[in-house]
Amino acid sequence: MEKPRINYDEMSDTLYVSFEPGTKATGIELNEHILLRINKDEHKAIGLTFFEYSLLAQKTYLGPRSFPLTGLSDLSGDLRQIVLGILLTPPVTDILSVSAFTPSTVETIPITLLQPLPLSAA
């Protein structure tokens, strides 16, 4: 697989990552800042869009910021499984790290953090 095409629009603070430029895709809102574009039939990632990228990439004094994947709860069971499978495999794992926050023994909240990206290659 080729390197992803990365484009950053400074004016809107939006980062576009395309794994397969020009390919039609279905957009899945993972949260208010992250849009995953997928090919549902082939179960593969086409690209990612990060809104308010500077916020997502900003470190805290404790380390990188994590964000809940709130959009997963809006998906049907089958589509949620497809999306989780895509999120947990390359090339998405080269960009996003997915883990879980467990506030109690009965609740698991999927979260993600953005891996550092070389914007100079954009």
RAWO-V346729 format. One record per helix or strand of 3 or more residues. SS is the DSSP state (H for helix, E for strand). FROM is the first residue (numbers start at 0). TO is the last residue. If there is no record, write none. Layout:
ss: <SS,SS>
from: <FROM,FROM>
to: <TO,TO>
//
This chain:
ss: <E,E,E,E,E,H,H,H,H,E,E,H>
from: <4,13,25,33,43,52,69,76,91,95,106,118>
to: <8,17,30,38,50,56,73,86,93,103,113,120>
//
